[in-house]
Amino acid sequence: MDFDAVITGDRRIIARFGEWPKELHDSLLARIRALTDALEGRVQALAPERTGKLKSEITSRLFDDPQKIKGMVTLDGGLSRSEYIKAAALEYGAHGGVKVRSYSRTIAEAFGRDISPARINVSAYSRITNIEARVYLRGGLADVEAEATAELQQVIDQSTKEFSD
């Protein structure tokens, strides 16, 4: 889910100066950085925590391009395909049958007792999943969307007033 703030007042500033004044750019950059950091904290707080791995993969980035400033909270780009599938299942929910491929693993315990490590092969199987959506990424954004828009509008309005004087 993308969040685009449509701010009024920005056209008056650009029309007057031909480009974003440095003070306005710096004010917006600082506010968007703070909002992005707050959103990252909110998303991490909402993320399911069984092992803590998902929370450690949540990251934020700030893009400062000449045409726009963009803050983004997402999962780390270095995850494997299966990790993204797990994260998506938690975000959107997963219901129905899932086929699990065959794999091998080492076991060092059986029936509650330690044994000599042994490599075993597990055959492919199907299982029924019923994972309810946790909405940690989209939920974090929905919680701060109105506040973020108001704060960015305030920065624009304040800068417009300063440039008008």
C-alpha positions as CSV (number, residue, x, y, z in Angstrom):
1,M,0.0,0.0,0.0
2,D,1.4,3.3,-1.0
3,F,0.7,6.5,0.8
4,D,0.8,9.7,-1.3
5,A,0.3,13.0,0.4
6,V,-1.4,15.6,-1.8
7,I,-0.4,18.9,-0.4
8,T,-2.0,22.2,-1.3
9,G,0.2,25.3,-1.3
10,D,3.1,23.6,-2.9
11,R,2.2,25.0,-6.4
12,R,2.2,28.6,-5.1
13,I,5.8,28.1,-3.8
14,I,7.0,26.5,-7.0
15,A,5.3,29.1,-9.1
16,R,7.0,31.9,-7.2
17,F,10.5,30.3,-7.0
18,G,10.6,28.0,-10.0
19,E,11.9,25.1,-7.8
20,W,11.7,23.9,-4.2
21,P,13.4,26.4,-1.9
22,K,16.1,24.7,0.2
23,E,14.4,25.6,3.5
24,L,11.2,23.9,2.3
25,H,13.0,20.9,1.0
26,D,15.0,20.5,4.2
27,S,11.8,20.9,6.4
28,L,10.0,18.3,4.3
29,L,13.0,16.0,4.4
30,A,13.3,16.2,8.2
31,R,9.6,15.7,8.7
32,I,9.4,12.7,6.3
33,R,12.4,11.2,7.9
34,A,10.8,11.4,11.3
35,L,7.5,10.1,10.0
36,T,9.3,7.2,8.3
37,D,11.1,6.3,11.5
38,A,7.9,6.5,13.5
39,L,6.2,4.3,10.9
40,E,9.0,1.7,11.1
41,G,8.6,1.5,14.9
42,R,4.8,1.1,14.5
43,V,5.2,-1.7,12.0
44,Q,7.7,-3.5,14.1
45,A,5.4,-3.2,17.1
46,L,2.5,-4.7,15.1
47,A,4.6,-7.5,13.5
48,P,4.1,-11.0,14.9
49,E,6.9,-12.1,17.1
50,R,7.4,-15.8,17.5
51,T,11.2,-15.9,16.8
52,G,11.9,-12.2,16.2
53,K,13.2,-12.8,12.7
54,L,10.4,-10.9,11.0
55,K,10.9,-7.9,13.1
56,S,14.6,-7.9,12.4
57,E,13.8,-7.9,8.6
58,I,11.7,-4.7,8.8
59,T,13.6,-1.8,7.5
60,S,13.0,1.8,6.3
61,R,14.5,3.8,3.5
62,L,14.4,7.4,2.6
63,F,14.7,8.6,-1.1
64,D,15.6,12.2,-1.7
65,D,15.1,12.7,-5.5
66,P,14.9,16.1,-7.2
67,Q,11.2,15.6,-8.0
68,K,10.1,13.9,-4.7
69,I,11.0,12.9,-1.2
70,K,9.8,9.4,-0.3
71,G,9.9,7.4,2.9
72,M,9.3,3.6,2.7
73,V,9.0,0.9,5.3
74,T,9.3,-2.6,3.9
75,L,11.0,-6.0,4.4
76,D,14.8,-6.2,3.8
77,G,15.5,-6.9,0.1
78,G,17.9,-9.8,0.9
79,L,15.2,-12.3,2.0
80,S,14.8,-15.6,0.2
81,R,11.6,-16.3,-1.7
82,S,10.3,-18.6,1.0
83,E,10.8,-15.9,3.7
84,Y,8.8,-13.4,1.5
85,I,6.0,-16.0,1.2
86,K,5.9,-16.5,5.0
87,A,5.8,-12.7,5.6
88,A,3.0,-12.3,3.0
89,A,1.0,-15.1,4.6
90,L,1.2,-13.2,7.9
91,E,0.3,-9.9,6.3
92,Y,-2.5,-11.1,4.1
93,G,-3.5,-14.4,5.7
94,A,-3.4,-17.8,4.1
95,H,-6.2,-20.4,3.8
96,G,-6.4,-23.7,2.0
97,G,-4.0,-26.4,1.0
98,V,-0.2,-26.0,0.8
99,K,2.1,-28.5,-0.8
100,V,5.4,-29.0,1.1
101,R,8.3,-30.4,-0.9
102,S,10.4,-33.3,0.3
103,Y,13.4,-32.3,2.3
104,S,16.0,-33.8,4.6
105,R,17.0,-32.7,8.1
106,T,19.2,-33.8,11.0
107,I,17.5,-34.8,14.2
108,A,19.3,-35.1,17.6
109,E,16.3,-35.8,19.7
110,A,13.5,-38.4,19.6
111,F,10.7,-38.8,22.0
112,G,12.2,-36.3,24.4
113,R,15.6,-38.0,24.5
114,D,18.9,-37.0,23.0
115,I,20.1,-39.4,20.3
116,S,23.1,-39.5,18.0
117,P,22.5,-37.0,15.2
118,A,20.9,-38.7,12.2
119,R,20.0,-37.4,8.8
120,I,16.4,-38.2,7.8
121,N,14.4,-37.7,4.6
122,V,10.9,-36.3,4.8
123,S,8.6,-37.1,1.9
124,A,6.5,-34.4,0.2
125,Y,3.1,-33.8,1.8
126,S,0.1,-31.5,1.8
127,R,-1.2,-29.5,4.8
128,I,-4.2,-27.2,5.4
129,T,-3.3,-23.7,6.4
130,N,-5.5,-21.3,8.3
131,I,-3.4,-18.2,9.0
132,E,-5.4,-15.1,9.9
133,A,-4.1,-11.8,8.4
134,R,-2.0,-9.8,10.9
135,V,-1.8,-6.6,8.8
136,Y,1.4,-5.3,10.3
137,L,2.7,-3.4,7.3
138,R,-0.6,-2.0,6.0
139,G,-2.0,-1.6,9.5
140,G,1.0,0.5,10.6
141,L,0.5,2.9,7.7
142,A,-3.3,3.1,8.2
143,D,-2.7,4.1,11.8
144,V,-0.5,7.1,10.9
145,E,-1.8,8.2,7.5
146,A,-4.1,11.0,8.6
147,E,-1.6,12.4,11.1
148,A,1.2,12.2,8.5
149,T,-0.8,14.1,5.9
150,A,-1.7,16.8,8.5
151,E,2.0,17.2,9.5
152,L,3.2,17.5,5.9
153,Q,0.4,20.0,5.2
154,Q,1.5,22.0,8.2
155,V,5.1,22.1,6.9
156,I,3.9,23.3,3.5
157,D,1.6,25.9,5.0
158,Q,4.3,27.3,7.3
159,S,6.7,27.5,4.5
160,T,4.1,29.2,2.2
161,K,3.4,31.8,4.9
162,E,7.2,32.5,5.4
163,F,7.7,32.9,1.7
164,S,4.6,35.1,1.3
165,D,5.9,37.6,3.9
